[in-house]
Amino acid sequence: MLTTTDGGRLDFTCAPGRSVLEAAAEAGATLPASCRRGTCGSCHATVTGGAYELGAHSGQALPAGEREHGGVLLCRTYPSGPLSADLPYEQSRILYGGIPAREAVIAALEPVAHDTVRLELTLDDGPDCQFDPGQFVELQPPGSDVKRAYSPANTGNWEGRLEFFVRLREGGAFSGYLAHRARPGDRLTVHGPQGAFGLRETGLRPRWFVAGGTGLAPLPAMVRRMAEWQDPQPARLFLGVNEPQDVFGVRELAAVAAELPGFRYDVCVWRPTPEWSGPTGTPADLFAAALTGLAGAAPDVYVCGPLPLVDSVRQAALLAGVPPEQVHRERFLAG
C-alpha cells in the first residue's frame, strides 16, 4: 500500500520480479519517475513496513543515510511480501490511464548562452496547456524512440505554449537533435506533464530556490507563478554557472523581480573571468552564506540541478537547522 501526503491510498499486487513502479503502472497508476533505472532519485519514497530487496542504484540518487531510514527508489524496490510506503507528493501527481502524448511544433529555437538554447513549442491539438510549475515533460524528436525529460520554464497557459532551456551536450540524444537538425516549424511529441516536484503551500514561510545551470528551468516557472498570483511569501533565487558565458535566464528573473515584491535573485560564477564583477563560487556556497545571516523562519528550499549540487544544498540546509521536510529537490540527468 502506498500513501500520499494528502492521505490518498493506492493498493495493488506486485508480481515476483517486478518493481513497485512497474507494478503500479500495470495496475493503471503511473507514479512520478524519470530515469526508471535508479540514477535520478525522482521516484523516491519511504518504506514504513514490510520486506523488500533494493536493486542496483546510484548512491547519489539514494544516499546511505536515506536508506537507513527506509528511503527507497520505487524503480528499484522489489517487495518480498506485503509492503507499505509513504509517497512525498499528493495523489493528484499520480497519472491514471497512462502518460498523455501530444504533438507540438517548434515555434522558436534561439541561443541564450554559449551552449544553451531556449526552445519554445506550440501544442497542435488546442490551447489547453496546463501543468504545475516544477513538473516535467518528455520530448521526443521525429523519427526517433529517444525521449528526454525537461521542465518547462513558463507557467500553465491557454495559448498551448511550452518554453524550455536546454543545454547542448556533445553526443546528447535530444540536445544533439536541437544542435544539428531542429528548425522552427518542425514537429515533435510531448509526453506529460509528469513529476512530483513543485511548490508546497506552507503559509507565509519564505521560499528559497537554488539552481545549477539548466537546473534553473523549473524554478522560473515557480517564481512566475508566484508573480501571477502575487503570493505574499518573500522569495530568493540563487543561480550558479561555470563561467560568465554560461549565464542565462536573467531577463526572465528580472521580469519577475519587477512584478513580485519581496523577490530577489543572485547569480554566481564558479570560474570567473577578470570582467566578472558578481559573486563567485557555487550556488550552494551562496545559499549557505545567506543562511548564516538568516533571521526569522527557516525557508522552504527548492533545489534543482546536478546530483552533487542537490546534495550540497541539502547538507547546508540541514546544518543550518532547516527541517528536512522543508527541502524539496529535483535531481536531473543530462540528455
N, C-alpha and C positions, 0 to 999 in steps of 0.2 A: 504494500500500500504506500502510495506517495501522497504527501500532504503539502499544499501550497501555503503561502504566508497568509492568505485570507481564508483559510480553513477548508478549501476545496480538497476533495479526496479522489484519488484515482486508483482503482483496483483492477488488476489484470493478471493473467497467468504468464509465466515465463518458462518456455521450454528449455530443457538442458542444452547448454552450449550457446544460449542466446543472451546477449547483454540486456540490461534493463531498458536501455534506449531502443534497441531493436524490438524488444517485446512490446513496448508501449506503442511503437509505430504500427506493429502488426495488429494491435488492438484498436487502431484508428486514432491514436493520440500522438502527435508529433511534438516532442519536448524540445525546448531551446537547446541547440547544439550547433557547432560549426565544423570543426575538422573531422569529428567522429572517429578519431584514431588515437586519442589520448595525448594530444600535444598542445591543445589550446586552453583547456580548462573551462570552456563555456558551458559544459553540461555538469558542472559541479553540484553536488548535493551532500547531505549529511545523513548517514545511516543512524537510525535510532533503535533498531532491533533486528535480529536475525543474522544468519551466517551467509557469507559470500566469499568469492575469490575476486581479487583485483588484478586485472591483466596488465600487460606491459604498458607503461605510460611515461611521460616526461616528468622528471622531478620538479621542473619549474611550473608545469601545469597543475601539479598537486604536490606541494611541499610535504616533507615528512611530518612537520608539526600539525598539518591539517589532517593527515591520515590518522594520526594518533587520537584525534577527537572525532573520528567517524567520517571524515571527509572522503568522498569518492568522486570519480568521474563515471557517470552513468553509461558512457560508451564502453567502459572497461570493467563494469561491475556485473559479475555473473552469480546470481543467487544460488545457494545450495539448499534452500528451503524458504519458508515464509520470510519476507523482508519488508521492513518499513523504513522510510526515509523522508526527510524534510527537504522540500524544494525552496530555493531562495527567491521565489517570484510568485506573483499572483496567478490564479487559474486562467485569467484572460490571456496569458502568454503561451498557453498550450494550444496548438492548432489541431482542430478536429476535421478529418476529411482530407488531409494532405496539404502540402505546401502549394499555394496558388502560383500559377505561372502566367505571365502577361508579356505581350510583345511591346517593344519600345523602339523609338527612333532616336539616333544621336542628333541632338539639337545644337550642341556646341562642344568643342574639344579644343582647349587652349592651355598653353603653358602658364604656370603661376610661380614656378621656381625652376632651378636648373634641371631637376629630374622629377618634377611633379606637375601633373596636369589637372585641370578642372574639367570634369565630364558632366554634361547636362543631357538628360534623357527626357523625352516626352512619351508618355504611355499612349499606345494605339487605340485602346478599346474604351476610352472615355476619360473624363477629367477626375474621377474619384481616385485620389492618391492619398490614402490615409494610413498613417503609421505612427507609432510612438517614437519621439526622439530618443536615439540610442539603439534602436533596433537596426538590423542589417538586412540586406537582400543579397542574393547570389546572382551574379551577372554571367551570362553565357553568350559568347560570340557566335556568329552564324557559322554553320557547318562544323561545329566542334562539340565535343562532350564535356569540355572544360567548364567548370563553374567556380567562381571565386567570390568570396564574401566581402562586401563593402557597406559601410554605414552611410546613409545619406547625411549631408551636411545641412540640408534645408529641413523645414518642418512639413507635416502633412498639409495637403492643399487640395483645392478643387480645380487645379489647372493641369493635372496629370504630369507634374514636373518633379524630377529627381535630380539632385546635384551631388557630385562626389569629388573628393580629392584623391587622386591615385598616384602613387609613386611608381615611376617607370624603372623596373629592375631588369637587368640584363638576363635574358632567358626566362623571364616571368611568363607564366602560362597565359594570363589575361593582360598584364601590362605590356607584354610583347606585342599583342594584337593592337593595343592602343597606339604603341610607338610606331608601328610599321605599316599597318593596314587600315585602321579605322578612319573613317571620314564622316563628316556631317551628312545625315541622310541615311547612313547605314542602319540596319535593324539588328537588334539582339533581344534575348529573352531575359526577363527579370523574374526571379523566383523569390517569393516572400510577400510581405515582411516576416522576419523571424527574430528570435532572440529575446533575452530577458533583461538586458542592460537598459537602464532608463531612470528618469527622475523618480524619487520617492517623496511622498507627501509627509513631511515630518514637522509641520508647524513653521515657525519662524527661524529655525536654525539656519546659520549661514551655509551656503553651498560653495565648495571649492572644487575646481576642475583642474586636472593635471594631464597633459598630453605630451607625447614624444612623436615628432614627425607627423606622418599622416594618421597617427592615432588621434589627431585633433578632430577628425571628421565628425564623429557623433556629438562632440561637445558644442560646436556652434549650433547644432540643431537644438540642443538642450537650452542654451542661453537665448537663442532666438525665440524659443517657445516661452521662456520666462519674459522676454520683452513683449511678445504678443499679448500675453495675459497680464502684464505688469505685475508680476509676482513681487511681493514685498521683501523677500529674503535678500540680504547682502550677498554678493557673489564675487568670487575671484577666479581667474583662469591663469594657469602657468603653462606656457608652451615652450618646449625646448627643441632645438635642431642642432645638427652637427656644425654647420658653417653658415655664415651670413647669407650665402647664395641659396640656402635651403629654406629661408623664411618665406612663409606664405600664410594666407588667411587673415592678415592684419586688417585688410579692408573690411572684411565681414565682422571682425571683432570690434573694430572702431564704430561700425554702424550700430551694433548692439549697445556699446557704451554710450552712444548719443541718445538712445531710446530708453535705456533701463537705468534708472537711478540706483546707485549703490553697486554697480558692476565696474570692475577694473580688470585689466589683463596685463601680464608681463611676458616678454619673450626673451629667452636666454640662448646663448650660443656656446657650444662645447669647445669648438676650436675657433676662437675669434681672429679676425684679421686686424691690422692696425686701425682700419677705418671703423670698426665696430665700437660703438660707444655705449651699448646697452649692457645688461647683466651677462655674466659668463657662468659656465658650469652646466649642470643638468637641471631639468625641471624638478627632479627630486631634491636637489640641493636648494633650489629657490623655495620650494614648498616647505622643507624642513626649517629653513631660516625664518620663514614667515610664521611658522607655528611657535617658535620660541618667544615671539613677542605678542602672542595672541592673548587678548583679554576677552572674557565673556565665554559664551557657549562654544564647545568644540564643534567644528563644522561637519556637515555631511560631505564626504570626499568621493569624487567620481574620477577615476583614472583610467586612461586607455593608452595603450602603446605596446612596445616590445616587452616580453616577459621580464627581463631584468629591471626595467623601469617600474613596472607594476609592482614587483616585489619590493623594490627600494622605497616606493611611496608608502606601501602598506606598512613596512617596518618603521619608517619615520613617523607615521601617524600613530602607531601603537606605542612607540617610545614617548611620544608627546601626550599620551593619555587619551587619544581619540578612541572611543569604544569600537571594537572590531566590526560590530554590526552597522557602523556608520561609514565604513569604507566599501564602496561599490566599485568593482573593477571589471574591465573588459580587456582580456589579452587578445592579441591578434597575430595572425600568421602572414608572412609575405606571400604575395601572389602575382 
